[in-house]
Amino acid sequence: MAHHESIEINPEIMFGKPVIKGTRITVELLLRKLASGLTAEQIIEEHPRLAVADIRAAEAFAADYMADEQVAFG
């Protein structure tokens, strides 16, 4: 998987889920907020420590993660 500067995985932070570096905001949370229809700007209003680049990094991380997944047909 590609290296993502803004994403941190540490077993001592949020049970090892990928987070935005320096926060406890998970990639999963950001993706769920985007999927619910929130814009990057609305998410930043809720989490002012974030920047648009952090949200884009979460999307890129998820895309790279999915690219490495194996799909089973059966």
N, C-alpha and C positions, 0 to 999 in steps of 0.2 A: 504494500500500500504506500502511496505517496506520503511524504512528510508534510505535515501542516503546522506551520509556526504558531498559529493562534489556538490550536487544540492541544489539550493536555489530558493524558490518561494516567491516573495515579490511584492505586488501590486504596489510598487513605482519603481520597476526596470523592464523595458521592459514589462510594462502593466501586470505584474504578470505571464508572461511566465516563465517556469523553465529555469534557467541559471546555468552555472558553477559558483559556489560560488566565490565571489570577482571579477567577470567579468560581462560584459553585453552580453556574448556569450551564445545564447540560445541552448537548447538541440535540438530544431528543426533545427537550422542552421547546427549543427554538423551532424545530421542524413541526412540532404539533401546533405551535402558535401560527406559523406560516400556513399550515394546512387548514386551520380554522378560518383563514381569511385575513388575518392581521397583516399589515404591511410592515416592512422593516422599520419605518418611522414610528409606527404605533408600538412596536416591541421596544424600541429604544426609549420611548416615553415611559414605559413600564420598568425598564432596566437601564437607567441613564449611564451606567458604566460601560455599556456596549456601544459599538460603532457599527455602521453598515458593513464594514469589512469583516467584523466578527460574525455577523449573520451569514454573509456570503461564504466565509470559511467553514461554517457549520454545514452549509449546503454542499460545498465541495467535498468535505470530509465524508458526508453521507453518500454522495455519488461514488466516490472512490471505494468506500466500504462495500457498496452494492456491486460494484464492478468486479470485486474479488470473490463474491459469493458464488457458490456452486448451486445450480438449480437442478432439483431432482424431479424427474417426470415419472409418473407411475400410476 
